[in-house]
Amino acid sequence: MAFSGIAVILIAIIVGPIFSPPEFSWLQHSTSEQAGQQVAGAWIMRAGFVGYGLGTLGAALADWKTRPVVHTALLLFGLGLIGTAVWANASILPDVVSDLHEDWLHSVASGVVGTAFAAACAARLFAPQGSRRDLLAWAGLLISVAIPLAMATWPDFRGLSQRMMFGFSFVFVAREFTGQEK
């Protein structure tokens, strides 16, 4: 399930920009902005969020007994991703009126995604059945702090930075559901 979700969002990340407006830059704009209100092709990225969310949520529920603390965090991660699709980011297009309440709800859902991912990494390290030698989980904790800071520091590369963070999450989630312990 998780692999199907990863495939759906990967396709959305790669194909979606082709259908985005000329103002969209994958280097500068986030996936949330790609899926923004009244943005052409936004449904593609929103479908990616839902696919990845459902895939992760389904895998976490199906494999609940192995590392339930990690899987609770990944369940919240999946729900947050679905929330980012339900509530869209404000539009990047000039002169387009956006629903700022919806944008705020999107920000909350995005915050759930980031926090839940960091919690899943921490749980891999410190929860029962965890291992403090899990280098992938340590890297995930570092990335969950470093990438958002990089996005704020270098706004012209926010999109690229965020996509790198998603890429890391794909590795973490895929590893979690392959049965590999470390």
GIQUIWO-V115570 format. One record per helix or strand of 2 or more residues. SS is the DSSP state (H for helix, E for strand). FROM is the first residue (numbers start at 1). TO is the last residue. Records with the same first field share a line. If there is no record, write none. Layout:
# GIQUIWO-V115570
SS: FROM-TO / FROM-TO
This chain:
# GIQUIWO-V115570
H: 2-19 / 31-34 / 42-62 / 68-86 / 100-126 / 135-153 / 155-176
